[in-house]
Amino acid sequence: IRTVWYDQHYSSKVHSNTVTIPRKDIGPAACLLVFTFAKKTQLLDELLAVYEDSKAQDRARLVAAQQEADRIENMGATIREEALQSLGNRKAGPTDADGSSASGGGGGSVVMTMMKMMQDDSAADLKFRQHQYETDRKEREAVRAIEYEERQRERETYRDQMRMQHDTLVAILQSKNNAI
């Protein structure tokens, strides 16, 4: 058994490709130490690579979130600008020959319609999320109630078993005392 262990651990190359150890210059404890060091170094290198990948993913996520926030901000600024222009056109818009406004007055602008649609969509999404939250909350409450009842039944069963064991032990002890 020792020769197999010796051949595996005292070979001229240790687990890492960069560490070479001559057999005659090093003892068994030192060889094991170098092997352990090489293994730990390899594991630390792998851990560092995973850590750097994680940091890179975090940075990429942060950049993407910032770009999305900038896009939304730019879109909001554009919508606000168009809404202000539309409002200005409505207030001081040219009039037709019959004295009515050229913008039509009743229809509103495309931007206002888009804003109304976005607001309605947000309201519907909020209502759906509220409904989903309430449904989930009721479901969690029902699960908690069922689990509570199960724990109560388990406690009662355990209490009954303990009472029966106690009664049995008392009966056994009394019968032994009566037999003496």
N, C-alpha and C positions, 0 to 999 in steps of 0.2 A: 504494500500500500504506500509506503514511504517513497519508493522509486517512482511510482506514478505521480504522486504529488510533486516530487522533486522535478520530474520532467516537465510537468505542466507549469510550475511556478519558477523554475530556474532556467528556462530556455533562454536563448540569446536575445530574444525579442519579447518584451512585455506587451500587454494588451494594446498599448498605444503604438503607432507606427514610428513615432519620433524617439522613443526611449529605447536604447539598446544597453543591455547589461551583460558583461562577460560572466560566465558561470564561476570562474575561479576567484574573481575579485570581490565577490559579495556573498554574505551569509544568508541563511534562510529568513531571518527576521528582517534584514534590510531589503531583501527582494520583495517580501510581502509588503513592506512599507512603501516601496517604490510603486508596486502594483496598485496598492490602495490609493496612493497619491495620483497616479495616472487615471484611475477610474473616477476619482473625485473631480479631477480637472476636466475630464470628459463630461461628467454630469453638470458641472458648473458652466461649461461652454454651452451645453444644450439649454440650460436654464436661462442663460443670458440671451440666447437667440430667441427663445420664447418670449422673454420680457421685452426685448426690442421690437418684436413683431406686434406685441400687444400695444406698446406705446405708439407705434406707427399707425395701427388701426384706430387708436383713440384720437390721434392727431387728424387722421383723415376724416373721422366722424365729426370732429369739431369744425374742420374746414367746410365740410358739406353742410353742417347746420348753420354756419355763419353765412354761406352763400345763399342758402334757402331764406334766411332771415333778411338778407339784403335784397333778394328778389321780391319778397313779399313787401318790403318797405318801398321799393321802387314802384311796384304795382299800385300800392296804396297812394303814393304821391301822384302818380299819373291819374288815378281815378279822382283824387281830390282836385287836381288841376282842371281836369275836364269838367267836373261838377261845378267848380267856380266859374269857368268860362261859360258853361251852359246857363248858370244862374245870371251871369252878367248879360248874356244874349237875351234872355227872357225879359230882364228888367228894361234894357235899353235897345230892344230889337227893332228892326225896321218894320214899318207898317205897310200893308198893301193899300191898294187904291180905295178899298172899302173901309179902311181904318183898323182892320184886324191885324194881329201880329203875324209875321211871316213864319214864325217857328211853330205855329199851330196851337200853342198854349195847352191844350188838353192832353196831348199824347206824351209829353215828356221826352227826354233825350234817351239815347241808347245807353249812355253811361248810367243814368238814373235807373233805367230798367234793369241793367246788370247789377247795380248795387242792391236794388230791391230783391232780385233773384238770389243774390249771395246772402242777403240778410235772411230771407225765407229759408234758404238751405241751412244756414247756421242754426236758425230757430228749430227747424225740424230735426237736425242732428242733435241739438241739446235736448229736445223732448225725447228722442229715441234713447239717448244716453241715460236720462233720468228714469225712463221706464225700465231700461236694462238694469240700472243700479237697484231700483226697487225690487225687481224680480229676483236678482241675485241676493239681495238682503233677505227677502222672505224665504228664499231657498236655504240660505245659511242658517236662519233662525229655526227652520223646520229640522234641518240636520242636527243642529245643536240640541233641540228638544228631544229628538230621537236618541241621540247619544247620551243625554242626561238620563232619560228613562232606562236605557240599557245599563248605565252605570249603577243606577238605583237598584235595578233587578239583580245585578251582579253582587252588589253589597248585601242585599237581603239574602241571596243564596249563600254567600260566604258567612254571613252572620248565623244563618240556620245551620250550616255545616259545623261551624264552631260550637254552637249550642249543643248540637247532637254529639259531637266529640266530647265535649265537657260532661254531658249527661252520661255518656258511655263510660268515661274514665271514672266518674264518681260512682257509678254502679259497680264497676270492677273493683275499685278500692273498698267499697262497702262489703262486697261479697268476700274479699280476702280478709277483711277485719272480722267478719262474722265466722269465717272458717277457722280463724285462730282461736 
